[in-house]
Amino acid sequence: MKVKASPVPALPKEALDFFRKKKLTHELDLDVTWREEHARAFKVAGVSATDLLEAIRAEVDRALAEGLTLKQFADQLEEVAATLGWKASKPGKPPWRLRVIYDTNMRVARAAGQWARIQRTKEARPYLVYELGPAEKHRPLHESWAGTTLPVDDPWWDTHMTPNGYVCRCRVRQVTTREAERIGISEAAPAGAPDTGWDTNPGKTTS
């Protein structure tokens, strides 16, 4: 099936390189392999067959490289996976598990690629601001972090670089010292921890 051009931007090279370094794992529980493994491992809950994992990984890679939408990714994956005896959705709507696969890999890879760029430009823009992304509803804890402005090298970013949970829409923005002062540099890092297994910085984990 030919996929039409998509408005979703393809991932930059740093982000694609990050994703392609991930190793396949047959661990079924998404919370068992915590922290660094979210950055180092590619896994899908309920999938243990190597050929199926490889097929799913190939379709995720294609979605990231070509900028496919969730629907395009789901349609392509269903078509490929069906030949291996795996069906994950009902007609007309991508299921939750495919949404999580797509969203998690897209956002974590983008965050890792962003971290590489942050490190290259931190002399000119030495601060990061925690922001809420577009979503109808945010986790209250994440809302409490909105506006946090800390130096790029502050230890808080080791555990709070976005995303901070499944389908988390939060993001960070890199700013100059002048802009950070205008926003208001945080006197201290806020309290609270990300969701289980997400208290890490993918870009630092694999650097």
N, C-alpha and C positions, 0 to 999 in steps of 0.2 A: 504494500500500500504506500502510495506517495504522500509524504507529509508536506502540507503547504507551509509557506514562510510564516514565522511566528513573531509577535511583537516582544516576546520575552528575550532579553539580551543574553547572548551566550556568555559563559563564564570566561574571565580573563585567564591568561596562561598560568599565573600563579595558583589560581583556584583549581584549574584542571589538573595541574601537576600534583597538587595535594590529594585530590580524589584518586588519581591513578596510582598513588603509592599505597593505597589501602590494600590490606590482605583479606582474602576470603576467610570467614570463620563460620563454623557450623553451630555456634552457641545459639540456643533458641530463645533464651531469656534476655530481652533487651537491656535489663537492668543489672545483669550479672557482671558483664564486662564494663566496669565503670571508667570514668574519667578519660585517661589517655587512650583507652581502647575505642572510644567513640571517634577519635581522630585517626587511629591506626587500622581499624577493622571495618570490613563491610559485611553486614549480616542482615538477615531478614527473619523476623519472628515466625516460627512455624515452618521454615524452609531449611532442610538439612541436605538435600541432594545437591551434589557439586555441580552437575550440569545445569540445574535450575538456577542456582546462585550465580553461576557464570552468565547465564542468559539475562537475568535481572540486572546484574552489574553492567553488562554491555548496553542494555537499554537506558540505564541511568546515565552512563557515560555519554551516550548519544544525546539524551535530553539536555545534559549540561553543556555539551559542545555546540549543539545546534540551536539551543534556546527554545526547546519545545515547551508548550504549555502543559499543565497537568493532564488535561483531556487527551492531548496528542500523545503524551508519554503513556498514559493508561491504555489507550487504544493499541499502541504499538506493542506494549508489554503483554497485553492480553493475547494478541495475535501470536506472538512468539511463544509465550508460556503455554498456550493451549496445545501446542505440538508436544509439550513435555508433560501433559496431563495435569496442569495447574490452572485453576480458574479462580479469580479473586473478586469478581464484581458482578453486579446485576446490570442488565442492559440500560444504557443511558446515563449512568452515574458512576464516576470513579469511586471505589470503596475507600474506607478510612485507611486501610493498610497501605494502599498505593499512594494516598495523599501523604502519609507519614514518610514513606520511602523517598518520594519526590522532594518533599519540603525539607526534610532533615538533611539529605545529601546536598541539596542546592544551597541551603543557608550555612551549613557548616563549612562547605568548600569556599563559599564567598567570604566568610569570616576569616578563614585561614589566608586566603589571597589578600584580603584587606590588611591583615596584620603584617604581611610581608611589605606592603606598600607603606604602612604606618612607620615601620622601622626605617625605611629608606628616607622618609621625609620628616622625621621627628625633630630634627634640628630647627626646621622652619616652622613646624606646627607641633609643639611639644605637649599638647593636651588632648584628651578625649572627653567627649560629652556623651553620657548615656541618654538615649532617646527611645520613646515608644514608637513602634511602627504602625502602619495602617491595620487596624483590626476593630471589630465591633466591641470586643471585650478584652481587657488585659488582666493578668494576674495582679491582685492588689499589691503583692510584694514588689513586682516589677514596676508598678506605678510609683511606688515609694522611692525607687532608684532614679526615676526620670529627672534629668537635669544635673545629675552627679557629674562634676567636672574635676578631673584629676590628671596629674601628669601621665604621659604614656607609660613610663616605667614604674608607676605605682603598683604595688603587689596586688591591689584589688582587681586589676585587669587579668591577673593570672587565673582567677576563678570566676570572673564575671564578664569576660568577653562574650558577646552575644554569638549565637542564641543560647538562652539559659533554660531550655526545656523543649519538649516536643511541640512543634508548631508555634514556637515563640517568635513574635514579630519585632522584638526589640532590636535596636541597632546602635552603633556608636558613630560619632562624627568627630573627625580630627580637626582641631582648630589652632589658631595662633595664640600666643600669649595675650595679645591685646584683646582678642575675642573672648578668651577664657576669663579675663578680668572683667569684661563687660557682662558676661553671663553670671559670673560669681564663682570663683574657685572654691571647691568644697574644703571645709576645714578638716574633715576626716571622712574616711570611707564609711558608707552606710552599713547598717547591720543587715543580716539576712543572707541565706544561701540559696543558690540556684536549685532547680529540681535535681533529684538524685541522679548522679552520673554526669551532670552537666557543669559541674564546678571546675572547669578547666578552660584553657585557651588553646584551641586546636592549632593555631599558627605557631605557638611557642612549643607545643608538644612535639611537633615534627620538624622544628627548625634545627 
